[in-house]
């Protein structure tokens, strides 16, 4: 797996996890990611990702009135998305364990 | 207001209004995104494009409200981002390809037919009609591709190169249309003899006028004035009472007037409509 693909997969997992917590629109999502420390995230990273997740049926969208300003396209997680998120969590935990094992051993 | 039920046209109008809130710098950035995305393909579903454009605009406006520039929010490489988005667009359906090609073909044929109003005999070469239509589709397609490709060209070319490029881009299509009209084989000519020629013109003019007034679409006003004035000259040429005055259309003053005046009116009306639209916004 290429590094960028790995990163993309991780980002997808993070996005699914955030959307699971609350329905969210593009700008909010970018800000949330930045608040978590992904300070280099821009809208341009997020939009194609959201589009892909929606095409795959992992999230769905709906136009709703936002508290301030015009109607917004909000994203929701689907059952398939929740399943995918669980898979991601498993893969991520096992990856961390393996990577840490290597790093700790070589750091000794 | 439920955006999901909005048509592409409504989204375009909302976009035009909302875009005005952007700062000059952000507007430049966003409008490049807009043109680049809209010119991605003429056969693609407009609604999908417009929904993406509206989402991006709303988010950039919100970023702007929080003191962040469009570039800082959306990214330094808008071209790559839009390429990624458009790559995932639904492939155009055959239905939409036929619909859009057909529309261009119809418009092209309509202008070809109106063009012969001022010819001495009302006749259409079906082969010319067909070739003009195909050329028009190719030209519209090419124009979209060219615009799409030119938006994010960073390289600066010398003025003379730009001028020559623009000049040949205008001249080649005109030249092709002239060539078709001059050299297309004279087969399949449909001729309408007097007095049915002027009756046909009157019917076409009435139908066109009713259609445009019924549609209330300001985009068509220029075209309507153009063909009505062409038709007016065509009628002068054919109605028995005025026919003799113009020597069957061989009078040079008549020809020049009949070619220039409709074009000038076309330009004038479109300019007025554009100004009115800008005032309304």
Interface residues (C-beta under 8 A of the other chain):
Chain A: X25 X26 X27 X30 X42 X43 X44 X45 X47 X48 X51 X52 X55 X62 X63 X69 X70 X71 X72 X73
Chain B: X1 X2 X3 X4 X18 X51 X52 X55 X56 X58 X59 X60 X61 X62 X63 X72 X73 X74 X75 X76 X77 X78 X80 X81 X84 X85 X88
